[in-house]
């Protein structure tokens, strides 16, 4: 089952909105028109009834016993019944076909309107009482008038107006159902052009970007998509660099092993077997260290390696880390110095913290120039390690943490995974790790997060 298209959704929303708006407007207009027309009908009905009373008064004064119905002709057939004290009942010919029970007694000075069912349709009626002047005693007499008017022509007019109000929105909705999809599809042409442009963009064509659409609603989407493409290109570049670095490291170690065995087989060097095996073991250890570092880095970055938090006495632990690297530092003429007082205890994972601090100390011992002092400074919130780095440039800091990145590519003692491991382990511990190059010295700062500090 195909999902509904955007054009269909927009069309449905527009038609539903039009139905609500036009239907509601038509209902409101019909209500207002019906009320206004009904008010005018009643005004006309009352005017004719009052005109009848005037004619009756004139005729009574002249001694005429009946009022000709033709004088009261209007849009519909008119009926009346007039009851006055001490006078015969006057009515139209024929008299009103229907009348409210006891209407003379219920008629008052205020006109009362009603719609009553007749033989061929409804009758609009009005009844009221009035005082008729008299030449006899008493000078006035009470009269009650019931006046009825056939509503058929008026009801037909209301029905015609209702049909107009119904057919207008219905016709508009029909036009909307036909025209809106065409208009929406035409309006979505930039989206279709964007989709076609996206078809040719992918990993096989890095560096390509979507051009600006010129549409205010689509340009933010294009900008976001281009940002995603840029991050994808960066990720692909890192993956290619990673694959290239891994292949290089593996080929280098395997080539060393193959060259060693072939040379010793064809041109024996005369070295003892333990020396040859020791060299083979050293090459294998380097390859194993690369694979182990990659596995740990993968587990850290994928979240599989979870910190095992436990209390750690930081002072003795740091001293052990320094002892491991002092031999290498002393062999290169580098001094490791400690400044500040560490927190008494941390709650952290000692193994992951060793990955971070061990790599930072190892880099300082291995790359600081001879005669330099690598300082490890401590305070209540951070651990700082700095050493001279004359070969580093400010733009090199952006590459810190990338896999297989090395400032000295020919260096064969490591695979360029130390800083990547340190950064990944610091993130797993929740300890921000920052690097800064100032005055020719590289500064690494590892912040202790609040939960790691002992209470």
Buried (B, 14 or more C-beta within 10 A) or exposed (E): EEEEEEBEEBBEEBBEEBBEEBBEEBEEBBEEBEEEBBEEBBEBBBEBBBEBBEBBBEBBEEEEEEBEBEEBEEBBBBBBBBBBEEBEEBBBEEBBBBBBEEBBEEBEEEBBBBBBEBEEBBBBBBBBBBEBEBEEEEEEBBBBBBBBBBBBEBBEBBEEBBEEBBEBBBEBBEEBBEEBBEBBBEEBEBBEBBEEBEEEBEEEEBEBBBEEBEBEEBEEBBEEBBEEBEEBBEEEEBEEBBEEBBEBBBEBBEEBBEEBEEEBEEEEEEEEEEEBEEBBEEBEEBBEEBBEBBEBBEBBBEEEBEBEBEEBBBBEBBEEBBEEBBEBBEEBEBBBEBEEEBBEBBBBBBEBBBBBBBBBBBBBBBBBBEEBBBBBBBEEEBBBBBBBBEEBEEEBBEEBBBBBBBEEEEEEEBBBBBBBBBBBBBBBBBBBBEBEBEEEBBBBBBBBBEEBBEE
